[in-house]
Amino acid sequence: SNYILFELNKWTLPGLQKHRTMAKCIASEAEHRALFEDKKRDRIASSIELEWPDGQ
């Protein structure tokens, strides 16, 4: 039974690590996209402030 466990581990561990790496990549990609969206929103907000000064 040890041999069977070893065979299972040999195949599942790399698969699990690959899934974990993919999950990390997807998460960091989502974070980067969120940061980019925030920067874009800030830029739009500041350009709106420039177009509409407080006195009008």
C-alpha positions in Angstrom: 0.0 0.0 0.0 3.0 2.3 0.5 3.9 1.9 -3.1 0.3 2.9 -4.2 0.5 6.0 -1.9 3.9 6.9 -3.4 2.5 6.6 -6.9 -0.5 8.8 -5.9 1.7 11.5 -4.3 4.0 11.4 -7.3 1.1 12.4 -9.6 -1.0 14.6 -7.3 1.7 16.8 -5.8 2.9 18.4 -9.0 -0.7 18.8 -10.0 -1.6 20.5 -6.7 1.5 22.8 -7.0 0.5 23.7 -10.6 -3.0 24.5 -9.4 -1.7 26.6 -6.6 0.7 28.5 -8.9 -2.2 29.1 -11.4 -4.4 30.4 -8.5 -1.6 32.7 -7.4 -1.2 34.0 -11.0 -4.9 34.6 -11.4 -5.1 36.4 -8.0 -2.2 38.7 -8.7 -3.5 39.4 -12.2 -6.8 40.4 -10.6 -5.0 42.6 -8.1 -3.0 44.3 -10.9 -6.3 44.9 -12.9 -8.0 46.3 -9.8 -5.0 48.7 -9.2 -5.1 49.7 -12.8 -8.8 50.4 -12.6 -8.3 52.5 -9.5 -5.6 54.6 -11.2 -7.9 55.1 -14.3 -10.8 56.1 -12.0 -8.5 58.6 -10.2 -7.4 60.1 -13.5 -11.0 60.4 -14.7 -12.0 62.0 -11.4 -9.1 64.5 -11.5 -9.9 65.4 -15.2 -13.6 66.0 -14.2 -12.4 68.3 -11.4 -10.3 70.2 -13.9 -13.2 70.6 -16.3 -15.7 71.6 -13.6 -14.0 74.2 -11.2 -15.7 74.9 -7.9 -17.0 78.4 -8.8 -19.4 77.4 -11.6 
